[in-house]
């Protein structure tokens, strides 16, 4: 039984390339944290005011890379692009 004071957790599901999966696992192991801890910390950072974000200076570059990954996956899957 949970109360309203207890934090709720919801799953995020992602399909990653073998290389990306391995990288997430290696980084988590190297720093002694879980992959979910890394994802939650990144999410909190992205939700912070821009002047307080650690990742803000690199975010436009990361978004560009993410769009490329998404487009490549759609092409490989034969799905039409949503552009």
Secondary structure, DSSP 8 states (H G I E B T S, - for coil): ---TTS-----------HHHHHHHHHHHHHHT--HHHHHHHHHHHHHS-GGG-SSHHHHHHHHHHHHHHHHHHHHHHT-----
